[in-house]
Amino acid sequence: MGIEGTAFGSITIDGETYEHDVVIRLSGEVVKRKKKLSKKYYGTSHLLSKDEAKFVFERGCVPAVEQARCMRIALRPTVIAVEEAFV
């Protein structure tokens, strides 16, 4: 799994360019983000609704959540998210 590049409105992962927001699953699967789940509550997709958080959450991350005793989901501009992922 490798994020190869970003540009305004797109991200390239493993040679495939996506022109929509994505969620990268623990398995490495890339799926389209379900922004409508948040937009219907807040009128914007800049905030994460409980419904979208349920879509993003995976059972495989439970041990990390239990260890930290909390879970934080941070939505970041693509360029910042890519930089933070490789720190």
ZAMI-606372 format. One record per atom (N, C-alpha, C, O, CB): residue number from 1; residue in one letter; atom name; y, x, z. Coordinates in pm, 1 decimal. Glycine has a CB too. Layout:
// ZAMI-606372
n,res,atom,v,u,w
NUM,A,CA,Y,X,Z .
...
This chain:
// ZAMI-606372
n,res,atom,v,u,w
1,M,N,-118.0,87.2,0.0 .
1,M,CA,0.0,0.0,0.0 .
1,M,C,121.8,90.0,0.0 .
1,M,O,139.0,172.8,89.4 .
1,M,CB,1.2,-98.2,123.8 .
2,G,N,204.9,73.7,-98.9 .
2,G,CA,326.1,152.8,-104.5 .
2,G,C,442.0,74.9,-163.0 .
2,G,O,429.5,10.2,-267.0 .
2,G,CB,302.7,277.4,-184.6 .
3,I,N,555.3,82.1,-94.2 .
3,I,CA,678.4,22.5,-146.5 .
3,I,C,743.5,131.6,-229.0 .
3,I,O,787.3,233.7,-176.0 .
3,I,CB,775.0,-31.1,-30.6 .
4,E,N,749.4,109.3,-358.2 .
4,E,CA,795.0,212.6,-450.8 .
4,E,C,942.9,206.5,-481.7 .
4,E,O,1002.5,306.8,-521.1 .
4,E,CB,719.2,203.0,-577.2 .
5,G,N,1002.8,89.9,-464.2 .
5,G,CA,1144.4,81.9,-494.4 .
5,G,C,1200.1,-55.6,-465.5 .
5,G,O,1127.3,-154.4,-455.8 .
5,G,CB,1169.3,118.1,-637.9 .
6,T,N,1331.3,-58.8,-452.1 .
6,T,CA,1400.7,-185.0,-429.9 .
6,T,C,1527.0,-187.1,-514.4 .
6,T,O,1584.2,-83.1,-546.9 .
6,T,CB,1434.1,-205.1,-279.5 .
7,A,N,1567.8,-304.8,-548.0 .
7,A,CA,1694.7,-327.2,-616.2 .
7,A,C,1741.4,-464.3,-571.2 .
7,A,O,1664.9,-539.6,-510.9 .
7,A,CB,1681.0,-317.6,-774.6 .
8,F,N,1864.8,-496.9,-599.6 .
8,F,CA,1914.1,-627.5,-558.6 .
8,F,C,1826.3,-735.9,-619.8 .
8,F,O,1817.5,-747.2,-742.0 .
8,F,CB,2062.0,-646.6,-600.1 .
9,G,N,1762.1,-814.6,-536.1 .
9,G,CA,1680.7,-925.4,-583.8 .
9,G,C,1538.4,-891.1,-620.5 .
9,G,O,1466.0,-977.2,-670.4 .
9,G,CB,1744.6,-984.8,-699.3 .
10,S,N,1495.2,-766.4,-597.4 .
10,S,CA,1356.3,-733.3,-630.8 .
10,S,C,1304.2,-619.4,-543.2 .
10,S,O,1380.2,-540.9,-486.4 .
10,S,CB,1344.7,-695.2,-779.2 .
11,I,N,1171.6,-614.0,-535.2 .
11,I,CA,1102.8,-506.8,-463.5 .
11,I,C,977.7,-473.5,-543.2 .
11,I,O,911.4,-563.5,-594.7 .
11,I,CB,1067.7,-548.1,-314.8 .
12,T,N,944.6,-345.1,-553.9 .
12,T,CA,825.2,-301.7,-625.3 .
12,T,C,725.3,-246.6,-524.0 .
12,T,O,754.3,-152.5,-450.1 .
12,T,CB,859.9,-194.8,-733.6 .
13,I,N,606.7,-307.8,-522.6 .
13,I,CA,500.2,-270.0,-429.7 .
13,I,C,374.9,-244.1,-511.7 .
13,I,O,329.0,-330.9,-586.0 .
13,I,CB,475.3,-381.4,-321.1 .
14,D,N,319.9,-123.5,-497.7 .
14,D,CA,198.5,-85.2,-570.7 .
14,D,C,207.7,-115.9,-719.7 .
14,D,O,112.7,-166.9,-779.1 .
14,D,CB,78.4,-156.2,-512.0 .
15,G,N,321.2,-84.9,-779.2 .
15,G,CA,338.0,-100.8,-923.2 .
15,G,C,374.8,-239.9,-969.8 .
15,G,O,400.9,-259.8,-1088.5 .
15,G,CB,215.4,-61.0,-990.0 .
16,E,N,377.7,-336.7,-879.8 .
16,E,CA,413.3,-473.6,-918.1 .
16,E,C,551.3,-508.1,-863.4 .
16,E,O,578.4,-488.3,-744.9 .
16,E,CB,307.5,-574.9,-866.4 .
17,T,N,638.0,-559.5,-949.2 .
17,T,CA,773.4,-596.7,-908.9 .
17,T,C,778.8,-745.6,-876.5 .
17,T,O,734.3,-829.8,-954.6 .
17,T,CB,875.2,-561.7,-1019.8 .
18,Y,N,834.2,-775.8,-759.5 .
18,Y,CA,849.9,-913.7,-713.6 .
18,Y,C,998.4,-946.3,-712.4 .
18,Y,O,1079.1,-867.8,-662.7 .
18,Y,CB,786.2,-934.7,-571.8 .
19,E,N,1034.5,-1060.9,-766.4 .
19,E,CA,1174.6,-1103.1,-769.8 .
19,E,C,1198.1,-1218.9,-673.5 .
19,E,O,1281.2,-1306.2,-698.4 .
19,E,CB,1215.4,-1143.6,-912.5 .
20,H,N,1124.1,-1218.2,-563.9 .
20,H,CA,1139.3,-1318.0,-457.6 .
20,H,C,1104.3,-1249.7,-326.1 .
20,H,O,1046.2,-1141.2,-325.7 .
20,H,CB,1048.1,-1444.9,-482.5 .
21,D,N,1139.5,-1312.7,-215.2 .
21,D,CA,1106.3,-1258.1,-84.4 .
21,D,C,955.3,-1258.5,-66.4 .
21,D,O,886.8,-1349.9,-112.1 .
21,D,CB,1175.0,-1338.4,28.3 .
22,V,N,904.1,-1156.0,0.3 .
22,V,CA,760.3,-1144.2,19.3 .
22,V,C,726.7,-1121.4,166.7 .
22,V,O,810.1,-1078.2,246.3 .
22,V,CB,704.4,-1030.2,-66.4 .
23,V,N,602.5,-1151.9,199.2 .
23,V,CA,542.9,-1117.2,328.1 .
23,V,C,425.4,-1026.4,294.5 .
23,V,O,343.3,-1059.7,209.0 .
23,V,CB,497.6,-1246.5,411.7 .
24,I,N,417.1,-911.9,361.4 .
24,I,CA,303.9,-822.2,341.8 .
24,I,C,208.5,-846.0,458.5 .
24,I,O,241.0,-816.9,573.6 .
24,I,CB,349.5,-670.5,333.3 .
25,R,N,91.1,-899.0,427.5 .
25,R,CA,-9.1,-930.5,528.6 .
25,R,C,-71.6,-802.5,584.6 .
25,R,O,-62.3,-696.4,523.0 .
25,R,CB,-117.9,-1021.6,469.5 .
26,L,N,-134.7,-812.8,700.6 .
26,L,CA,-201.9,-697.6,761.1 .
26,L,C,-305.4,-637.8,667.5 .
26,L,O,-329.9,-517.2,671.1 .
26,L,CB,-268.1,-737.6,892.2 .
27,S,N,-366.3,-720.5,584.2 .
27,S,CA,-467.4,-675.3,488.6 .
27,S,C,-406.8,-599.1,370.9 .
27,S,O,-478.6,-536.0,293.4 .
27,S,CB,-546.3,-794.1,437.1 .
28,G,N,-273.8,-605.5,358.0 .
28,G,CA,-205.4,-545.1,243.9 .
28,G,C,-174.3,-645.9,134.5 .
28,G,O,-104.6,-613.7,38.3 .
28,G,CB,-289.1,-433.4,187.0 .
29,E,N,-225.5,-768.1,148.6 .
29,E,CA,-196.8,-872.5,50.7 .
29,E,C,-48.1,-905.7,54.2 .
29,E,O,10.9,-917.4,161.6 .
29,E,CB,-282.0,-999.3,78.2 .
30,V,N,11.9,-920.7,-62.8 .
30,V,CA,152.7,-956.4,-74.4 .
30,V,C,160.0,-1102.7,-114.8 .
30,V,O,104.1,-1143.1,-216.8 .
30,V,CB,227.2,-864.8,-177.7 .
31,V,N,230.2,-1182.5,-33.0 .
31,V,CA,244.2,-1324.9,-63.0 .
31,V,C,391.7,-1363.0,-63.4 .
31,V,O,474.3,-1298.3,1.1 .
31,V,CB,165.9,-1411.0,39.5 .
32,K,N,422.7,-1467.7,-136.0 .
32,K,CA,560.9,-1516.7,-142.7 .
32,K,C,601.5,-1574.3,-7.2 .
32,K,O,525.5,-1648.4,55.2 .
32,K,CB,576.4,-1624.1,-254.5 .
33,R,N,721.1,-1539.6,37.1 .
33,R,CA,773.5,-1594.7,161.6 .
33,R,C,802.9,-1743.5,142.2 .
33,R,O,855.4,-1783.7,38.4 .
33,R,CB,901.6,-1518.4,206.7 .
34,K,N,769.1,-1824.6,241.9 .
34,K,CA,792.9,-1969.1,235.7 .
34,K,C,927.8,-2001.6,300.2 .
34,K,O,933.6,-2057.2,409.9 .
34,K,CB,678.0,-2047.3,306.4 .
35,K,N,1035.9,-1966.0,230.5 .
35,K,CA,1171.3,-1984.2,283.4 .
35,K,C,1206.0,-2130.2,308.2 .
35,K,O,1287.5,-2160.4,395.4 .
35,K,CB,1271.9,-1924.6,188.5 .
36,K,N,1145.3,-2220.8,232.9 .
36,K,CA,1177.9,-2362.6,249.7 .
36,K,C,1144.1,-2412.7,389.9 .
36,K,O,1204.7,-2508.6,437.7 .
36,K,CB,1103.7,-2446.0,145.9 .
37,L,N,1047.4,-2348.3,456.1 .
37,L,CA,1011.1,-2388.6,591.7 .
37,L,C,1128.1,-2370.5,688.4 .
37,L,O,1143.2,-2448.4,782.5 .
37,L,CB,890.3,-2308.3,640.1 .
38,S,N,1209.6,-2269.8,666.1 .
38,S,CA,1326.7,-2246.5,751.1 .
38,S,C,1448.8,-2320.3,698.5 .
38,S,O,1528.5,-2372.7,776.3 .
38,S,CB,1356.7,-2097.0,760.8 .
39,K,N,1463.3,-2324.4,566.8 .
39,K,CA,1581.9,-2385.4,506.4 .
39,K,C,1594.1,-2533.7,540.1 .
39,K,O,1705.0,-2585.3,553.7 .
39,K,CB,1578.4,-2367.5,355.7 .
40,K,N,1479.2,-2603.3,553.8 .
40,K,CA,1485.3,-2746.5,583.0 .
40,K,C,1541.4,-2773.6,722.5 .
40,K,O,1596.6,-2880.8,747.0 .
40,K,CB,1346.7,-2808.6,570.0 .
41,Y,N,1527.8,-2677.2,814.2 .
41,Y,CA,1580.9,-2694.8,949.1 .
41,Y,C,1724.5,-2645.9,963.8 .
41,Y,O,1807.1,-2710.2,1028.7 .
41,Y,CB,1493.6,-2622.7,1047.7 .
42,Y,N,1752.9,-2531.2,902.4 .
42,Y,CA,1880.6,-2464.6,924.9 .
42,Y,C,1976.8,-2469.5,806.8 .
42,Y,O,2094.1,-2435.0,820.6 .
42,Y,CB,1856.1,-2323.7,960.6 .
43,G,N,1927.9,-2511.8,691.6 .
43,G,CA,2013.7,-2513.0,573.9 .
43,G,C,2029.1,-2375.1,511.7 .
43,G,O,2101.6,-2358.8,413.5 .
43,G,CB,2149.1,-2567.7,609.8 .
44,T,N,1962.5,-2277.7,567.3 .
44,T,CA,1964.5,-2140.2,516.7 .
44,T,C,1829.9,-2076.9,547.1 .
44,T,O,1759.8,-2120.7,638.3 .
44,T,CB,2081.6,-2057.1,580.1 .
45,S,N,1793.6,-1975.2,472.4 .
45,S,CA,1669.7,-1903.1,501.2 .
45,S,C,1698.3,-1775.1,578.6 .
45,S,O,1609.8,-1691.3,595.5 .
45,S,CB,1594.9,-1870.7,371.3 .
46,H,N,1821.8,-1760.0,625.6 .
46,H,CA,1857.3,-1640.6,701.6 .
46,H,C,1808.5,-1647.4,846.0 .
46,H,O,1808.8,-1546.9,917.0 .
46,H,CB,2007.4,-1620.6,699.2 .
47,L,N,1766.8,-1765.9,888.7 .
47,L,CA,1708.5,-1784.0,1021.2 .
47,L,C,1562.7,-1822.8,1004.1 .
47,L,O,1526.8,-1887.8,906.0 .
47,L,CB,1786.0,-1891.7,1103.6 .
48,L,N,1478.5,-1783.6,1098.4 .
48,L,CA,1336.0,-1810.3,1088.5 .
48,L,C,1298.5,-1929.9,1175.0 .
48,L,O,1319.9,-1927.8,1296.2 .
48,L,CB,1255.1,-1686.9,1129.6 .
49,S,N,1243.1,-2033.4,1114.2 .
49,S,CA,1200.9,-2152.7,1188.3 .
49,S,C,1063.9,-2129.2,1251.8 .
49,S,O,993.0,-2035.4,1215.5 .
49,S,CB,1196.8,-2276.8,1095.1 .
50,K,N,1028.3,-2213.7,1344.8 .
50,K,CA,896.9,-2206.5,1408.0 .
50,K,C,786.7,-2224.7,1303.1 .
50,K,O,683.6,-2157.8,1309.7 .
50,K,CB,884.1,-2313.7,1519.2 .
51,D,N,807.8,-2314.4,1206.9 .
51,D,CA,708.4,-2335.9,1101.8 .
51,D,C,686.3,-2210.1,1017.9 .
51,D,O,572.7,-2176.0,985.0 .
51,D,CB,751.4,-2451.2,1011.8 .
52,E,N,795.6,-2141.2,983.5 .
52,E,CA,780.2,-2019.0,904.5 .
52,E,C,718.6,-1908.1,988.7 .
52,E,O,639.2,-1828.9,937.9 .
52,E,CB,915.8,-1973.7,848.1 .
53,A,N,753.9,-1901.4,1115.8 .
53,A,CA,694.5,-1800.8,1204.5 .
53,A,C,542.7,-1819.8,1211.5 .
53,A,O,467.8,-1722.2,1214.9 .
53,A,CB,756.7,-1809.4,1346.6 .
54,K,N,497.9,-1944.8,1213.7 .
54,K,CA,353.6,-1972.6,1213.6 .
54,K,C,289.4,-1923.2,1084.2 .
54,K,O,176.6,-1874.1,1086.4 .
54,K,CB,327.4,-2123.8,1231.7 .
55,F,N,359.8,-1935.6,971.2 .
55,F,CA,308.0,-1886.7,843.7 .
55,F,C,299.4,-1733.9,844.2 .
55,F,O,203.9,-1677.1,791.0 .
55,F,CB,397.0,-1935.0,727.3 .
56,V,N,397.5,-1667.7,903.3 .
56,V,CA,402.8,-1521.7,904.0 .
56,V,C,300.7,-1463.6,1002.4 .
56,V,O,239.1,-1360.9,973.6 .
56,V,CB,544.4,-1473.7,939.9 .
57,F,N,282.3,-1527.9,1117.5 .
57,F,CA,195.1,-1477.7,1222.3 .
57,F,C,50.5,-1468.0,1175.2 .
57,F,O,2.1,-1553.6,1101.2 .
57,F,CB,204.0,-1566.7,1344.6 .
58,E,N,-17.6,-1362.5,1219.1 .
58,E,CA,-158.9,-1345.8,1187.9 .
58,E,C,-233.9,-1310.8,1315.6 .
58,E,O,-181.1,-1241.0,1402.1 .
58,E,CB,-179.9,-1236.4,1079.6 .
59,R,N,-355.1,-1358.7,1327.0 .
59,R,CA,-435.4,-1330.7,1444.8 .
59,R,C,-459.0,-1181.7,1465.2 .
59,R,O,-473.3,-1137.8,1579.3 .
59,R,CB,-567.3,-1402.0,1434.8 .
60,G,N,-463.4,-1104.5,1360.9 .
60,G,CA,-486.8,-960.8,1372.0 .
60,G,C,-379.7,-886.5,1449.0 .
60,G,O,-401.8,-773.1,1491.5 .
60,G,CB,-498.3,-902.0,1236.8 .
61,C,N,-264.8,-947.6,1467.6 .
61,C,CA,-157.3,-879.0,1539.5 .
61,C,C,-152.0,-919.9,1686.4 .
61,C,O,-65.7,-871.7,1759.6 .
61,C,CB,-23.3,-907.7,1473.3 .
62,V,N,-242.2,-1007.7,1731.5 .
62,V,CA,-241.5,-1053.6,1870.4 .
62,V,C,-249.3,-938.2,1969.8 .
62,V,O,-171.4,-937.5,2065.1 .
62,V,CB,-356.8,-1148.8,1893.9 .
63,P,N,-339.6,-839.4,1953.3 .
63,P,CA,-344.4,-731.4,2052.8 .
63,P,C,-211.0,-659.2,2069.4 .
63,P,O,-172.6,-624.8,2181.2 .
63,P,CB,-450.6,-631.3,2014.5 .
64,A,N,-140.4,-636.0,1959.1 .
64,A,CA,-10.0,-570.7,1968.2 .
64,A,C,90.1,-659.6,2040.5 .
64,A,O,171.8,-611.1,2118.8 .
64,A,CB,42.1,-535.0,1828.6 .
65,V,N,83.8,-789.1,2014.4 .
65,V,CA,174.6,-882.8,2080.2 .
65,V,C,144.7,-886.9,2229.5 .
65,V,O,236.6,-882.9,2311.2 .
65,V,CB,162.4,-1024.3,2018.4 .
66,E,N,15.8,-895.0,2265.9 .
66,E,CA,-21.5,-898.4,2407.0 .
66,E,C,20.2,-769.5,2476.8 .
66,E,O,64.2,-771.9,2591.7 .
66,E,CB,-172.5,-920.8,2422.3 .
67,Q,N,6.2,-658.0,2407.8 .
67,Q,CA,42.3,-529.4,2465.0 .
67,Q,C,193.0,-523.2,2492.3 .
67,Q,O,235.4,-476.6,2598.0 .
67,Q,CB,-0.4,-415.3,2371.0 .
68,A,N,271.8,-569.4,2398.3 .
68,A,CA,416.7,-564.2,2412.8 .
68,A,C,470.6,-680.9,2495.5 .
68,A,O,584.2,-676.6,2542.6 .
68,A,CB,482.3,-563.4,2276.1 .
69,R,N,389.6,-784.3,2512.9 .
69,R,CA,425.8,-906.0,2586.0 .
69,R,C,534.1,-988.0,2516.9 .
69,R,O,588.0,-1081.8,2575.7 .
69,R,CB,471.8,-869.9,2724.4 .
70,C,N,565.7,-953.8,2394.3 .
70,C,CA,660.0,-1033.8,2317.0 .
70,C,C,640.7,-1001.1,2170.3 .
70,C,O,577.1,-901.8,2134.9 .
70,C,CB,807.2,-1007.8,2361.4 .
71,M,N,695.6,-1084.5,2087.3 .
71,M,CA,688.3,-1059.7,1944.1 .
71,M,C,827.1,-1078.9,1886.3 .
71,M,O,894.4,-1177.3,1916.9 .
71,M,CB,584.8,-1153.7,1874.9 .
72,R,N,869.2,-988.3,1805.4 .
72,R,CA,998.6,-998.9,1738.9 .
72,R,C,976.0,-992.7,1589.2 .
72,R,O,911.2,-901.3,1538.2 .
72,R,CB,1096.1,-886.6,1785.4 .
73,I,N,1029.4,-1089.8,1520.7 .
73,I,CA,1027.1,-1090.0,1375.3 .
73,I,C,1170.1,-1066.8,1331.3 .
73,I,O,1260.0,-1143.4,1366.0 .
73,I,CB,968.1,-1224.5,1316.5 .
74,A,N,1190.6,-962.6,1256.0 .
74,A,CA,1325.8,-928.5,1213.7 .
74,A,C,1336.7,-941.2,1061.9 .
74,A,O,1260.9,-878.3,988.1 .
74,A,CB,1363.4,-785.4,1259.6 .
75,L,N,1429.6,-1021.2,1016.9 .
75,L,CA,1458.2,-1030.8,874.6 .
75,L,C,1567.4,-929.9,844.3 .
75,L,O,1673.6,-931.8,906.5 .
75,L,CB,1500.8,-1176.3,833.1 .
76,R,N,1541.8,-843.8,750.9 .
76,R,CA,1635.0,-738.2,716.4 .
76,R,C,1657.4,-736.5,565.5 .
76,R,O,1571.0,-778.5,488.6 .
76,R,CB,1583.2,-601.6,765.4 .
77,P,N,1774.7,-687.5,523.8 .
77,P,CA,1791.4,-662.6,380.5 .
77,P,C,1681.1,-566.3,335.7 .
77,P,O,1640.8,-478.3,411.8 .
77,P,CB,1934.5,-604.1,348.7 .
78,T,N,1633.7,-582.4,215.5 .
78,T,CA,1519.1,-505.1,167.1 .
78,T,C,1535.0,-355.6,188.6 .
78,T,O,1442.8,-290.3,237.4 .
78,T,CB,1497.1,-532.2,20.9 .
79,V,N,1649.5,-300.5,153.3 .
79,V,CA,1669.1,-155.7,164.7 .
79,V,C,1650.4,-108.9,309.9 .
79,V,O,1587.3,-6.1,334.3 .
79,V,CB,1809.8,-116.5,113.9 .
80,I,N,1704.6,-183.5,404.6 .
80,I,CA,1691.9,-147.4,546.6 .
80,I,C,1547.5,-165.6,593.4 .
80,I,O,1496.0,-81.8,667.6 .
80,I,CB,1787.5,-233.1,633.5 .
81,A,N,1482.2,-272.8,551.6 .
81,A,CA,1343.2,-296.9,590.9 .
81,A,C,1252.4,-184.4,542.6 .
81,A,O,1163.8,-140.4,615.9 .
81,A,CB,1294.3,-431.3,535.4 .
82,V,N,1273.8,-137.7,420.1 .
82,V,CA,1192.8,-29.4,366.8 .
82,V,C,1218.1,98.1,445.3 .
82,V,O,1123.4,169.7,477.9 .
82,V,CB,1222.4,-7.6,217.8 .
83,E,N,1342.8,128.2,476.4 .
83,E,CA,1374.2,248.7,555.2 .
83,E,C,1309.6,241.0,692.0 .
83,E,O,1250.4,339.0,737.3 .
83,E,CB,1526.6,266.6,570.0 .
84,E,N,1319.4,125.9,759.7 .
84,E,CA,1261.8,110.3,893.0 .
84,E,C,1109.7,119.4,890.2 .
84,E,O,1049.3,167.8,985.9 .
84,E,CB,1304.6,-22.5,953.4 .
85,A,N,1047.0,73.5,782.1 .
85,A,CA,900.6,76.6,772.7 .
85,A,C,846.6,218.7,767.9 .
85,A,O,731.8,242.5,805.3 .
85,A,CB,854.4,0.3,649.6 .
86,F,N,926.2,311.5,723.4 .
86,F,CA,879.6,449.8,707.7 .
86,F,C,938.6,545.0,810.7 .
86,F,O,937.0,666.5,790.7 .
86,F,CB,912.8,499.4,569.6 .
87,V,N,990.8,491.2,920.8 .
87,V,CA,1045.5,576.6,1026.6 .
87,V,C,937.6,607.5,1125.3 .
87,V,O,961.7,678.3,1223.0 .
87,V,CB,1165.0,510.5,1097.0 .
